[in-house]
Amino acid sequence: MTYSRVGVVTGANKGIGYAVVRQLALQYPNSHLNNGSLLIYLTARDKSRGEEALSNIQGDADLKQAKALSTHGGAADIKYHQLDISDSSSISNLASFLKKEHPDGVDFIINNAGVAMQGFDSNVVKNTLSCNYYGTLEATRAWIPVMKPDGRIVNVASVSGSLSKYSPEIKKRFLDAQSVSDVTKLMEDFTAAVEKGTHEKQGWPSAAYAVSKAGEIGMTKATAKELQDKGSKLLVNSCHPGYVVTDMTRGGGTKTPDEGAQTPVHLAIADIGGKSGECAQTGQDHEEDAGLVNDDKNQTWPEFVVEAKLDEVHPGFEPGPTEGSENQNPTS
C-alpha cells in the first residue's frame, strides 16, 4: 500500500514516545499535513517490547472510539521497526529500509529515544552522551537523506537543557556555535573535564543528562543552520515536552505522557510557519519554566511557544492510564 504521509517515532514502546504515536494517529485527521493515509513506524530497541507496544496501541480504546486507525475506518496505520540509536548498524538498517520502502521520502521523524542514568562520574557521562547526544546526532544525519525535501525532524530534548547553570564562557560557546562540530567540541570538553575532575571549576554542572540535552538542542540548531545554508527546506527543531510523569522522572512530573506529547506532535504535523533550528514548548511550560530557561533574555536558546492542547486537537478526549518513559537504559 502507498501512503500519502510517512512518519517515524523513536523510543516509542512506552512513555512520551508511545503517547506521541497515539497523538499522531488522533490528531492527523485535522492536521496541517493531512492529504490522505498516514503510516507511523513505532520503533524500539527491543523487538518483544516494541511488538507488545504495537499490539497495545492497535487495541487502544481511544483510538477505536476516534476511528483513528485504518482498521476502524481511519487514516492511520502503525507498524513496528527495530531501532537502537546507540547502535550504528541499527540506525543504518532503518535508514536503508526507509529509503527502499518509501523512495519518495519520509515526512517526519521524531527522535525521542534517550537515557537518564543515576549518579555522576565519567562512565555515566560517557554512556549518557553516547546515547542522547552522539546517538541522536548520528540518527539525525542518517535521516536527512531519506526525508522529503520539506520534511521535518523533531528532537525531543528537555528543560534540563537550559543554559542557566553554566559559566558565562561556556554558555556563550553554546550560543555562538555555528556548526555541529562546535557543539561536539563542547561535549568532548565536558567529558575531558569530568575525567580530570575539573568540570565544576571550568563552569560545567555535575549533570550528564542536562549537558547531553543542551548538546542536543545546540546540535539541532546547528544542523538546521547547515541545512539552511545549503538551501534545504527541511525543518529541524527541538522541544521541551514538559515535566512528564515517566520512569525517567521516577513518578514525578505535572503532565501525563499524552500532554507531554503535544509539542513534538505539533512540530511534526502542524503549521509552524517554516521555523527551523529553534526549541519549542507549550505556552504553559513556557510560563512555568520562565525562571529557569529564560533567566537571561539575551543568553538563551532560540525558542518559540506553541499552543497545543489536548482539548483543542481532539475535543472530548481524556488521557487514559499511561506508563512511564525512559529510565536508566535507552528507551527501547
C-alpha positions as CSV (number, residue, x, y, z in Angstrom):
1,M,0.0,0.0,0.0
2,T,1.2,3.5,-0.8
3,Y,0.8,6.1,1.9
4,S,0.3,9.8,1.5
5,R,2.4,10.5,4.6
6,V,5.0,8.6,6.5
7,G,6.4,9.2,9.9
8,V,8.8,7.6,12.4
9,V,8.9,7.9,16.2
10,T,11.9,6.5,18.1
11,G,11.9,5.1,21.6
12,A,8.2,4.6,21.3
13,N,7.4,1.5,23.2
14,K,6.4,3.5,26.3
15,G,6.1,6.9,28.0
16,I,6.3,10.0,25.8
17,G,7.2,8.1,22.6
18,Y,4.2,5.8,22.9
19,A,2.0,8.8,23.6
20,V,3.4,10.6,20.6
21,V,2.4,7.7,18.3
22,R,-1.2,7.8,19.9
23,Q,-1.5,11.5,19.5
24,L,-0.2,11.5,15.9
25,A,-2.9,9.0,15.0
26,L,-5.6,11.0,16.8
27,Q,-4.6,14.5,15.6
28,Y,-3.6,13.7,12.0
29,P,-7.1,13.9,10.5
30,N,-7.3,17.6,11.5
31,S,-3.6,18.4,10.9
32,H,-1.8,20.7,8.5
33,L,-0.3,17.7,6.7
34,N,-3.4,15.6,6.1
35,N,-3.7,14.8,2.5
36,G,-4.6,11.1,2.7
37,S,-3.4,8.0,4.5
38,L,-0.6,8.0,7.2
39,L,1.9,5.3,8.1
40,I,3.6,5.7,11.5
41,Y,6.6,3.5,12.4
42,L,6.8,2.8,16.1
43,T,10.4,2.0,16.8
44,A,12.0,0.4,19.9
45,R,15.3,-1.2,20.7
46,D,13.8,-4.5,21.9
47,K,11.6,-6.4,19.5
48,S,9.4,-8.0,22.0
49,R,8.7,-4.7,23.8
50,G,8.1,-2.9,20.6
51,E,5.7,-5.5,19.3
52,E,3.9,-5.5,22.6
53,A,3.5,-1.8,22.4
54,L,2.2,-2.1,18.8
55,S,-0.4,-4.6,20.0
56,N,-1.5,-2.4,22.8
57,I,-1.8,0.7,20.6
58,Q,-3.7,-1.1,17.9
59,G,-6.2,-2.2,20.6
60,D,-6.4,1.2,22.2
61,A,-10.0,2.1,23.1
62,D,-9.5,5.9,22.5
63,L,-8.1,5.3,19.0
64,K,-11.0,2.9,18.3
65,Q,-13.6,5.4,19.5
66,A,-12.0,8.2,17.4
67,K,-11.8,5.9,14.4
68,A,-8.2,6.9,14.0
69,L,-6.7,3.7,12.6
70,S,-7.5,2.2,9.2
71,T,-8.9,-0.9,10.9
72,H,-11.6,1.4,12.3
73,G,-12.1,3.3,9.1
74,G,-9.5,5.9,9.8
75,A,-6.4,7.3,8.1
76,A,-3.5,5.9,10.1
77,D,-1.6,2.6,10.1
78,I,1.1,1.8,12.7
79,K,3.9,-0.6,12.2
80,Y,6.9,-1.7,14.3
81,H,10.5,-1.4,13.3
82,Q,13.6,-2.1,15.4
83,L,15.9,0.8,16.2
84,D,18.7,1.2,18.8
85,I,20.2,4.7,18.4
86,S,23.3,3.6,20.3
87,D,24.0,1.1,17.5
88,S,25.3,2.5,14.2
89,S,24.2,-0.6,12.3
90,S,20.7,-0.4,13.6
91,I,20.5,3.3,12.5
92,S,21.8,2.4,9.1
93,N,19.4,-0.5,8.7
94,L,16.4,1.6,9.4
95,A,17.6,4.4,7.1
96,S,18.2,1.8,4.3
97,F,14.7,0.3,4.9
98,L,13.0,3.7,4.8
99,K,14.9,4.6,1.6
100,K,13.8,1.4,-0.1
101,E,10.2,1.3,1.2
102,H,9.5,5.0,0.8
103,P,11.6,6.3,-2.2
104,D,9.5,9.5,-2.3
105,G,10.7,10.3,1.2
106,V,9.6,10.4,4.8
107,D,7.5,13.3,6.1
108,F,8.6,13.5,9.7
109,I,10.8,11.7,12.2
110,I,10.6,12.3,15.9
111,N,13.8,11.4,17.8
112,N,12.5,10.6,21.3
113,A,14.8,7.8,22.3
114,G,17.2,8.6,25.2
115,V,18.6,7.6,28.5
116,A,18.9,9.1,32.0
117,M,21.2,7.4,34.5
118,Q,21.6,7.8,38.2
119,G,24.8,9.1,39.7
120,F,27.6,11.2,38.2
121,D,31.0,10.1,37.1
122,S,33.0,9.7,33.9
123,N,31.2,6.4,32.9
124,V,27.8,8.0,33.4
125,V,28.8,10.9,31.3
126,K,30.2,8.8,28.5
127,N,27.2,6.5,28.4
128,T,24.7,9.3,28.6
129,L,26.3,11.4,25.9
130,S,26.8,8.3,23.7
131,C,23.1,7.8,23.5
132,N,21.5,11.3,24.0
133,Y,24.0,13.4,22.0
134,Y,26.1,11.2,19.7
135,G,23.3,8.7,19.0
136,T,20.7,11.4,18.3
137,L,23.3,13.2,16.1
138,E,24.1,10.1,14.1
139,A,20.4,9.3,13.7
140,T,19.6,12.8,12.6
141,R,22.3,12.7,9.9
142,A,21.1,9.3,8.7
143,W,17.5,10.5,8.4
144,I,18.3,13.6,6.3
145,P,18.8,11.8,3.0
146,V,15.6,9.8,3.5
147,M,13.3,12.8,4.2
148,K,11.1,14.6,1.7
149,P,12.5,18.0,0.7
150,D,10.0,19.7,3.0
151,G,10.2,17.1,5.7
152,R,10.6,17.6,9.5
153,I,12.9,16.2,12.1
154,V,12.0,16.8,15.7
155,N,14.4,16.1,18.5
156,V,12.8,15.7,21.9
157,A,15.1,17.5,24.4
158,S,14.3,18.7,27.9
159,V,14.1,21.8,30.0
160,S,17.2,20.3,31.6
161,G,18.9,21.5,28.5
162,S,18.6,25.1,29.8
163,L,21.8,27.1,29.8
164,S,21.2,28.6,33.2
165,K,23.7,26.5,35.2
166,Y,26.8,27.1,33.1
167,S,29.6,29.7,33.3
168,P,29.1,32.7,31.1
169,E,32.0,31.5,28.9
170,I,30.5,28.1,28.3
171,K,27.1,29.5,27.8
172,K,28.4,31.8,25.2
173,R,30.2,28.9,23.4
174,F,26.8,27.1,23.2
175,L,25.0,30.1,21.8
176,D,27.8,31.0,19.4
177,A,28.1,27.5,18.0
178,Q,27.8,27.8,14.2
179,S,28.3,24.1,13.3
180,V,27.7,20.6,14.7
181,S,31.4,20.3,15.2
182,D,31.4,23.3,17.5
183,V,28.7,21.6,19.7
184,T,30.6,18.3,19.6
185,K,33.7,20.0,20.8
186,L,31.7,21.2,23.8
187,M,30.6,17.6,24.6
188,E,34.3,16.5,24.2
189,D,35.5,19.2,26.6
190,F,32.8,18.4,29.2
191,T,33.8,14.7,29.1
192,A,37.5,15.5,29.4
193,A,36.9,17.9,32.3
194,V,34.8,15.3,34.2
195,E,37.6,12.8,33.7
196,K,40.1,15.3,35.2
197,G,37.8,16.3,38.0
198,T,37.9,20.0,36.8
199,H,34.4,20.4,35.3
200,E,32.9,22.5,38.1
201,K,35.9,24.8,38.2
202,Q,35.5,25.2,34.4
203,G,31.9,26.1,34.7
204,W,30.1,22.9,33.9
205,P,27.2,21.4,36.0
206,S,27.6,17.9,37.6
207,A,24.7,16.7,35.4
208,A,25.3,14.4,32.5
209,Y,21.7,14.3,31.3
210,A,21.4,18.1,31.4
211,V,24.6,18.6,29.4
212,S,23.5,15.9,26.9
213,K,20.2,17.7,26.3
214,A,21.9,21.1,26.0
215,G,24.1,19.4,23.4
216,E,21.1,18.0,21.6
217,I,19.4,21.4,21.4
218,G,22.7,23.0,20.2
219,M,23.2,20.3,17.6
220,T,19.6,20.7,16.4
221,K,20.2,24.5,16.0
222,A,23.5,23.9,14.2
223,T,22.1,21.2,11.9
224,A,19.2,23.5,10.9
225,K,21.7,26.3,10.0
226,E,23.9,23.9,8.0
227,L,20.8,22.8,6.0
228,Q,19.5,26.3,5.5
229,D,23.0,27.4,4.2
230,K,22.7,24.6,1.6
231,G,19.2,25.9,0.6
232,S,17.4,22.9,2.1
233,K,13.7,23.4,3.1
234,L,13.9,20.5,5.7
235,L,12.8,21.8,9.1
236,V,14.8,20.6,12.1
237,N,13.6,21.6,15.6
238,S,13.9,20.5,19.2
239,C,11.4,20.8,22.0
240,H,10.7,20.6,25.7
241,P,7.9,18.1,26.4
242,G,7.5,19.5,29.9
243,Y,7.8,17.8,33.3
244,V,6.1,14.5,32.5
245,V,5.3,11.5,34.7
246,T,7.5,8.8,33.3
247,D,10.1,6.2,34.5
248,M,12.7,8.9,33.9
249,T,11.1,11.3,36.4
250,R,10.6,8.4,38.8
251,G,6.9,9.1,39.0
252,G,7.3,12.8,39.4
253,G,6.0,15.4,37.0
254,T,3.0,17.5,36.4
255,K,1.9,16.3,33.0
256,T,0.7,13.0,31.6
257,P,2.7,11.4,28.7
258,D,-0.2,12.4,26.4
259,E,0.1,16.0,27.5
260,G,3.9,15.8,27.1
261,A,3.4,14.5,23.5
262,Q,1.7,17.7,22.4
263,T,4.7,19.8,21.5
264,P,6.6,17.2,19.4
265,V,3.4,16.2,17.6
266,H,2.7,19.9,16.9
267,L,6.2,20.3,15.4
268,A,5.7,17.2,13.3
269,I,2.3,17.8,11.7
270,A,1.1,21.4,12.5
271,D,1.7,24.6,10.6
272,I,4.8,26.0,12.3
273,G,5.4,28.8,9.8
274,G,8.6,27.3,8.4
275,K,10.5,27.7,11.7
276,S,13.7,25.7,12.0
277,G,16.6,25.5,14.4
278,E,14.5,26.5,17.4
279,C,13.4,24.9,20.6
280,A,9.6,24.8,21.2
281,Q,7.5,24.4,24.3
282,T,3.8,24.9,25.1
283,G,2.7,28.3,26.5
284,Q,2.0,26.7,29.9
285,D,5.5,25.2,30.0
286,H,7.0,28.5,28.9
287,E,5.4,30.3,31.8
288,E,6.3,27.6,34.3
289,D,9.9,27.4,33.1
290,A,10.5,31.1,32.5
291,G,12.7,31.5,35.6
292,L,14.8,28.5,34.6
293,V,15.0,28.7,30.8
294,N,14.9,32.5,30.3
295,D,16.9,33.6,33.3
296,D,18.8,35.9,30.9
297,K,16.8,37.1,27.9
298,N,19.9,37.8,26.0
299,Q,21.5,34.4,26.8
300,T,19.0,31.7,26.0
301,W,18.2,29.2,23.3
302,P,16.2,30.5,20.3
303,E,12.7,29.4,21.3
304,F,9.1,29.7,20.2
305,V,5.9,28.9,22.0
306,V,3.2,26.6,20.6
307,E,-0.4,26.4,21.7
308,A,-1.0,22.7,21.5
309,K,-3.7,21.4,23.9
310,L,-5.5,18.1,24.1
311,D,-8.9,19.6,24.2
312,E,-8.2,21.8,21.1
313,V,-7.0,19.0,18.9
314,H,-9.3,16.2,20.0
315,P,-12.5,17.5,21.8
316,G,-13.7,15.2,24.5
317,F,-10.6,13.1,24.6
318,E,-9.5,12.2,28.1
319,P,-6.0,10.6,28.5
320,G,-6.2,7.1,29.8
321,P,-3.8,5.3,32.0
322,T,-0.2,5.7,30.8
323,E,3.1,4.1,31.6
324,G,6.5,5.6,32.2
325,S,9.1,6.7,29.7
326,E,12.8,6.4,29.7
327,N,14.8,5.0,32.6
328,Q,18.4,4.1,33.2
329,N,18.5,2.2,29.9
330,P,17.9,3.6,26.4
331,T,14.2,3.9,25.6
332,S,13.6,0.6,24.0
